[in-house]
Amino acid sequence: MSRTVFIFLLCAFLLAVGFLLGRRSSGEERPPLREARLSEETRSAASPAAPKVSAKKEAAASAAAAKSVPEDSSSEEKLVNGNQSGASGSAYLEGELILRPKEGVSMAQLIAFLKEKGIAVIGDIPELGLIRVVLPEDLSVPQAEKFLQGKDEIADTVRNAPVSLDPLPGNQELMQAKAVGSSALGMMSANESGTFRNGEGILVAVLDTGVDETHPALAGQTISGYDFVSDMAYQKDLNGHGTACASLIAGRGGENVAGVAPMAKILPVKVMDDKGKSDGFSVAQGIIYAVKKGARIINMSLGTSSETNLLDEALNYAMDHECLVVAASGNEGKEGENYPSNLEGVLCVGAVDGEKWKASFSNYGPKVDLVAPGVLVAAAYPNGGTVLMSGTSSAAPLVSGAAASLWSENPNWSAAEVADKLMAEADDLVSPGADDWYGSGLVNMHRARRKTKENDMALTSLYFDPPDLVQGKSVTMVAVFQNQGTERVSDGSAIIKVDSGVKEIPLPALDPGASYEVREDLTLPEGRAKREMYLEVKVETKRAEARLDNNGQRIVISERK
């Protein structure tokens, strides 16, 4: 090859690499229009729930964000990229394999065959007909698969995939969102506990890092569980993640930590080690164990990018036994929900902040069913402590608690009926109808549990497009109204007040649960610097309403100077 041709090819290669890198760095999709927010300068003034934060409070919030549930991202497992049964090109654990005996071959016969070949058995799941083995040091997974292929005793081999807690959101992401704190139950309209069963008689399995059963918020709330990491009955949470999740489900108020279903019981199933790491086989063992112990709900605030036939089988086993599986969508802020939340039949949960906006870290996509609070949510921490927990990991147990509370009111319902009711009665956020960012919306326990007929119209979202508010400039106000009652509403009106101007817009007839979006171009008046100026939006009907607290919002659009 001549030097000129070599230089030409090298330049072409570098240009191609530069083009691809440029596309990668600039190709990130713009957030959807319905995620538009007030500018950072205006946002604190524009929401009555988000007053300006002093430097002292800001520093405290930053420190609180830093004190989130710890997670060590390091892993002592040896991971290899390769072909996973059911997931091409995904990571798997080297040094082990999962086997299934052929029809007519018992588990005992297969174990005897394996011992004869010098292959050690370290676990089994009889319900799924699976055996976990450790391979000899000189035998790789592909070599073992080749060696075992066609053996009379073995029907199939499955690679074991790594599973982990989702990476925690960074402090920068948390500082850009409004903290939930101890207001999660209020946001979900779950404070009305006096006349409800609140999860009584419902067992919720928490597949996680364990649970601190001695925490004041969880005293008397757990039954004996199992530790599949150490393969022993005794289990302990040295990470904190599992304890936090359990408290959001069934915390009884100790240390000011209250769960959505304080009368439910928690089954601690330790499937994650103290660094938040695990594998598909251990998680599958935990799922089967939870079902056999009588859990009605399984909370999984964990995930993997390696969808496997192994976990599919375990999860389908749970769902076939009328167990509701609730899983977190993931915290990478990407399109595409993590497994197992994206498996058909699993209730997939995303996260919102204290202003009911989708948290920037919350994975989104068509599988998202519901959202719940997930930014700096007050939760229990081992040894009697509390923590501000962030992530879809905190949103999922809040939905598990909601499901437990609803199921205790309707014990004859199926798992699908419980999930469908939560989705049907959710607060429709930002745009009418289900979408990839909020699913069916934010869980509303008042609506899901009510027993009587109600007339109840609500303003569920109010934002601006574009989000920057400038006096004298036109801006589009977007308001979403939802019929949250039980009867058709045909006399609703949107009332919009800007400064001294008032406009009434008739709403179309709305069936229960239906939503309608009003977009109105507003020109913000100038010359109002000496006093505050407000935008007030509300919905009115001619009949008495069951609730008035959800009818409208009042926003400061110009501060006194």
Summary of the structure (lengths in Angstrom):
residues: 561
radius of gyration: 26.4
end to end distance: 73.8
largest distance: 89.3
contacts: 1997
relative contact order: 0.11
helix: 26%
strand: 27%
